[in-house]
Amino acid sequence: MSRVALVTGGSRGIGAAISNALKDAGYSVAATYAGNDEKAAAFTAETGIKTYKWDVGDYDACTAGIAQVEADLGPVEVLVNNAGITRDAPFHKMSREQWQQVMDTNLNGIFNMTHPLWPGMRERKFGRVINISSINGQKGQFAQANYSAAKAGDIGFTKALAQEGARAGITVNAICPGYINTEMMSTIPEKVMNEVILPQIPVGRLGEAEEIARGVVFLAADDAGFVNGSTMTINGAQYLT
């Protein structure tokens, strides 16, 4: 029987690529989404991957949603914490709401999703938790004090929890994507892309969502049991740690 993988924010962008790659690798995949019913339905129709709607910033919603996924597919053994939002603003203009919304989804969300699954992973002596952080959680970014802080927190969470899960056969790792060719990036003016963003990336191009997904498939594998507490940097050599 195939292992069950749950991908938050798994019906669009990087999350969709991750969901598809895990399915192609033989996992039974469930994908969560927060708001766009039409795109989630289209994703399920195209891929056959079932989608579930809840807010990862709501602990009770996560607990109920996970219970439904496990009733439908079986115990979740691979969790990919991919869901994330941006609410960018220079700090002197950033509202408390912009700060809190990003923290609730990008940082609290990985607690809300991982915590209910942790006891089952410990009991079964197997688990894979993969947290999608960001290059901006490593280096910071102007007008993203909220996002950078949350994504840096994801890395700290990864390193701490890896030590707790290790003897129970659970690995916890992070991936930090750089600039990836997604719908969000397509809104950037061509001049800014060519003169500001691409010159920062030594390989001279944006990354592809599938390149992040391949990293997830590697970390999720049974054979990756000795890779634990790591931060996989996938950014075209833009920022080296």
Secondary structure, 3 states (H helix, E strand, C coil): CCCEEEECCCCCHHHHHHHHHHHHCCCEEEEEECCCHHHHHHHHHHHCCEEEECCCCCHHHHHHHHHHHHHHHCCEEEEEECCCCCCCCCHHHCCHHHHHHHHHHHHHHHHHHHHHHHHHHHHHCCEEEEEECCHHHHHCCCCCHHHHHHHHHHHHHHHHHHHHHHHHCEEEEEEEECCECCCCHHHCCHHHHHHHHHHHCCCCCCECHHHHHHHHHHHHCHHHCCCCCCEEEECCCCCCC
